[in-house]
Amino acid sequence: MLEKNKPYPEQFRLQMVELVKAGRKPRELAIEFGCHETSITEWVRRYAGGTPSTITPTSNGREELIQLRRKLRQVEAERDILAKATAWFAGNGVQMSTASTR
């Protein structure tokens, strides 16, 4: 159950919208999760016109998404460099030594 007088986290609201779209009733969700039926109905109305996966993230979520995409590009570039290096070493017959586990 959530604390009273605290705003509901964005992820919680999105989960409630997903559950309603999956066929659950706002009233039963309100009872189960300890929030108000009107809140759930308003969240569903606010996010109408798109599925939860297409809802625009909040400003904090947007910034996190930008950072994650930047990190993903960096990791993909590192992976590509390592793949090319591995192919080069394999093509030149260079053996890479590994520590023995014996």
C-alpha positions as CSV (number, residue, x, y, z in Angstrom):
1,M,0.0,0.0,0.0
2,L,1.2,3.5,-0.8
3,E,1.7,6.3,1.7
4,K,-1.1,8.9,1.8
5,N,-0.4,12.5,0.6
6,K,2.5,11.4,-1.5
7,P,2.3,11.6,-5.3
8,Y,2.1,8.3,-7.1
9,P,5.3,7.4,-9.0
10,E,5.0,7.5,-12.7
11,Q,5.8,3.8,-13.1
12,F,3.0,3.0,-10.7
13,R,0.5,5.1,-12.7
14,L,1.7,3.4,-16.0
15,Q,1.2,0.0,-14.4
16,M,-2.4,0.9,-13.4
17,V,-3.1,2.1,-16.9
18,E,-1.7,-1.1,-18.4
19,L,-3.9,-3.2,-16.0
20,V,-7.0,-1.3,-16.9
21,K,-6.2,-1.7,-20.6
22,A,-5.8,-5.4,-19.9
23,G,-9.3,-5.6,-18.6
24,R,-9.1,-4.9,-14.9
25,K,-11.6,-2.5,-13.3
26,P,-10.4,0.7,-11.8
27,R,-12.5,0.0,-8.7
28,E,-10.9,-3.4,-8.0
29,L,-7.4,-1.9,-8.6
30,A,-8.1,0.9,-6.2
31,I,-9.1,-1.5,-3.5
32,E,-6.1,-3.8,-4.2
33,F,-3.5,-1.1,-4.3
34,G,-4.9,1.4,-1.9
35,C,-5.4,4.3,-4.2
36,H,-8.5,6.1,-5.3
37,E,-10.6,4.9,-8.2
38,T,-10.9,8.4,-9.6
39,S,-7.1,8.7,-9.7
40,I,-6.9,5.5,-11.8
41,T,-9.7,6.7,-14.1
42,E,-7.9,10.0,-14.6
43,W,-4.6,8.3,-15.4
44,V,-6.3,6.2,-18.0
45,R,-8.0,9.3,-19.5
46,R,-4.7,11.2,-19.5
47,Y,-2.8,8.4,-21.3
48,A,-5.7,7.7,-23.8
49,G,-4.7,7.7,-27.4
50,G,-1.6,5.7,-26.9
51,T,-0.5,2.5,-25.3
52,P,1.7,2.8,-22.2
53,S,4.8,2.0,-24.4
54,T,4.1,5.1,-26.4
55,I,3.5,7.5,-23.5
56,T,5.9,10.4,-23.4
57,P,8.1,10.1,-20.3
58,T,8.4,12.8,-17.7
59,S,11.3,15.2,-17.8
60,N,13.3,13.0,-15.4
61,G,12.4,9.9,-17.5
62,R,13.3,11.8,-20.7
63,E,16.7,12.7,-19.3
64,E,17.3,9.2,-18.2
65,L,16.3,7.9,-21.6
66,I,18.8,10.2,-23.3
67,Q,21.6,9.1,-21.0
68,L,20.7,5.4,-21.6
69,R,20.7,5.8,-25.3
70,R,24.1,7.6,-25.2
71,K,25.5,4.7,-23.0
72,L,24.0,2.1,-25.4
73,R,25.8,3.8,-28.4
74,Q,29.0,3.7,-26.5
75,V,28.7,0.1,-25.5
76,E,27.8,-0.9,-29.1
77,A,30.8,0.9,-30.4
78,E,33.1,-0.8,-27.8
79,R,31.5,-4.2,-28.8
80,D,32.2,-3.5,-32.5
81,I,35.8,-2.6,-31.8
82,L,36.3,-5.8,-29.8
83,A,34.7,-7.9,-32.5
84,K,37.1,-6.4,-35.1
85,A,40.1,-6.9,-32.9
86,T,39.1,-10.5,-32.2
87,A,38.7,-11.1,-36.0
88,W,42.1,-9.5,-36.7
89,F,43.9,-11.6,-34.1
90,A,42.2,-14.7,-35.3
91,G,43.1,-14.0,-38.9
92,N,46.7,-13.3,-38.1
93,G,47.2,-16.5,-36.2
94,V,47.9,-14.6,-33.0
95,Q,47.2,-16.6,-29.9
96,M,45.9,-14.8,-26.9
97,S,47.1,-16.1,-23.6
98,T,44.6,-16.8,-20.8
99,A,45.2,-17.4,-17.2
100,S,45.2,-21.1,-16.3
101,T,42.6,-22.2,-13.8
102,R,44.5,-25.2,-12.7
